């Protein structure tokens, strides 16, 4: 194809080849990105074939380099996620009682997700409320206030239990719209993003895993999967420990 091109191409021809507007080519000429030569009586802009081919080659190389950077970034995130999951798994091996397991998930889960606080609630025996079983990052006054939450309340943590699905709040304003009653609970005001993940054993919801974040965030599919996996780790460890732990929970 390049052999069929003339040595000098007009502004219109170059625009068509590169797929950019003529004004863009004029700006590139002024900035030295792709220099034009003046030709003819009117001194119109023309571009050398060799310069255009070299520009295309350079652009393709930059795109490939950027693509590799994106791929490397995705790989790094994936490896970090696997490392965090392995850390939680390793710590769970050391946990013996249900309380140990809950504390391990709350602490290492909060750290793994970059949250400012985390908590594990278990459904009460009467199944009318959820009770705080382990927490990290909350002031003691707040821990006392959040010790028991009625399932009649419409807030993210109770909704995750009732709907049996993750409740994800990515920004503060979203929480105001979806859960105005949450602001009667002071914990809603200390976070800009929130995640509540139901915990289940044999299709029965036994509790909820929650995390608060200081900044607005976007929960990617991979992050959501990671949270669900963490909740699953807790439920598996919970079922294992319950066979040996005779301590009454609720």
N, C-alpha and C positions, 0 to 999 in steps of 0.2 A: 504493500500500500504506500509506504513512504517513497518508493521509487517513482510513483505516479504524481507525486506532489511537486509543484514548481519550487524553485529555490526561494522565492519571496511570495508570501501569502498576504492577502488583504486583511483588513480588520474583520470584515464579515466572514471570510473563510476561516480565519483563526478562531473566531467566536464559535463557529459551527463545529470545528474539530475538537475544541476543548470543552464545549458545552457550557460556556459562561457568557454573560452579557458583554456587549461591546464596551460599556462603561467600566466594567471590571477590568478589561484589558487595558483601557486607558489609565486606570489607577495603577495597575501592575507596572505599566511602562514608567509612570511618574515615580513609583517607589523602587524601581530597579528590579522588580521580581521577574518580569519578562520584558526585556528591552525591545523596543520597536526601532525601525529605521524609517527615515522620511524618504519618500520616493515620489517622483513625478513633479509636474508643474505645481500641483496644489500641496505638495509635501505631505501627502496622506501617510498615515501610519501603515507600515507593513512589517511583517515578522518573518525572520529567517527560518527556513524549514529545519535546519540543524538545531536552532535554539528551541523550537517547539518540541522536537523529538526528545531533546535533552530534558526539557521541562517535564514532559510526560513521564520519562524514565525516573526522574527525581521524585515526582509526586507519588508514583507507584511504590517506590522504595520507602518513602515516608509513611504511606498507608500501611505497608507491611510491617514496618517498625512499630507503628502505633498499635496495630492489631496484636503483635507479639507482646506489647506492654500490657494490653488488656487481658490477654490470655494468661500472662504471668501473674497479674494481679488477682484474677479469678482463682488461679492455682494456689496462690499464697493464702487467700481467704479460706479455700477448701481445706488446705493443710492445717491452718490454725484451728478451724472448726473440729477437725478430726482429733487434733491434739487436746483441745478442751474437753471433748467427749471422753477421750481416754483418761484424762485427769480425773473426771468425775467418776468413771468406772473404777479406777484404781482406788479412789478414796472410799467408794462404797464397799469394796472388799474388806476394808478395815472396820466398817460399821457393823455392830452386832445387834443392838436393839433398834426398835422402830424409831425411837427418839434420836438415836445416833444417825440413822439413815436420813431422817427429816432435816436435821441440822446440817448434814453433809450436802444434801441437795440444795438447801436454802443458801448456804454459804458459797459453795463452788458454782452453783447455777448463777447466782447474782454476779459473781466475778466473771464467769464465762461469757455472759451476755452483755457485760459492761453496764449493768444496772446500778442504781444507787441504793436500792433496797429490794428484798425478796421475802416471800412468805409462803408457807404451806398451811392450808386450811383443810380440816377433815370434816366430813359431814357427821353431824351428831347422831346418836342412837335413835332419837325420835325423828330424824330427817327433817327437822323444821328450821335448822340453822347450820352454819358452818363455824367451826371453832379453830382459833389460831393455835397451831401445833408447833411451829418453828418459824423464826423470823430473823432477818439480818438487816441492819441499816436503819431501823425505826427507833425514834426516841422512846424511852420507857413509857411516857405519858400516852403516846400514840398506841403502843403495844397494848396497854390497859384498855384503851378506848375501842380497839379493834379486836378484842379478845373473842367476841362472839357477834356474828352477823346473821340476822334473820333472813331466811330465804324469801321472805316477802319483800325485802328491800330490792329496789331496782338499781343495782350498781354492777360494775364489770365482774367482780369476783363471784357474786351470787348468780349473775346471768350465765356465766360459764358453766356453772353446775346445772342450772335449770335447763339450759339449751343444749348441754352436752357438746359444746364446741368452743374453740378458742375465741376470746373476745380481745381484739387488738385495737388500741387507741394510739394513733400515730402523732397526734398533736393536741395541745390543751383545748383549743376551740372545739375540737371534735367531741371531747368528753363533755363539754358544756351543753352541746346540742343533743347528744345521745343519752347522757346520764346526768341531768341537772340535779337530781337528788344526791349524787355523789359528793356534791360540794358541801353537804351537811356533815360529811366526814372529812376531817382535816387532811387525811392522807391524799385526797385528790388534788389539793392545792400545792403539794410539794413536788409534783411530777408533771412533765409535759407529755410523756408517752407512757403507756401502760399495757401490760400483757397478762391475761388470765387464761391459763391452760388447764382444762379439766383432767383429773386423774381418775382412771377407771381400772377395775379388775373384773374380768369376765363380763364386760358390757355394763357393769354397774358403776356409776359415778361415786367415788368415795371421798373426793376432795378436789382441791384446786391449787395450782401452783401459780403464783403471781409475781410480777416484776415491775418495778417503777423505774423510769428513766428521766434524767434531768433535762435532756434535750429532746426536741421533736425528732422522730426517726421514721425510717421506712422498714417495715418487716418484710424481707425478701422471702421467697418460697423456701429457700434453703434454711434461713433463720427460723422460720415457723416449723419446719421439719425437725430442726435441732431441738427446739423447745418441746415438741411432741415426743421426741426420743428421750429427752430428759425426764419428762413426766412418766413415760413408760418405764424408764429405769427405776424411778421411785416406786411405781406400782409393783414391779417385779420383786424388788428388794423388800418392799412392805409385805407382800404375800409370803415371801420366804421367812422373814423375821417373825411374822405373826404366829407361825407354827411353834416358835420357841419362846416368844415374849409373852409372859403371862400378866404383864402390867396392863391394867385397864386404861384405855386411851380417853374415852369420852365420858 
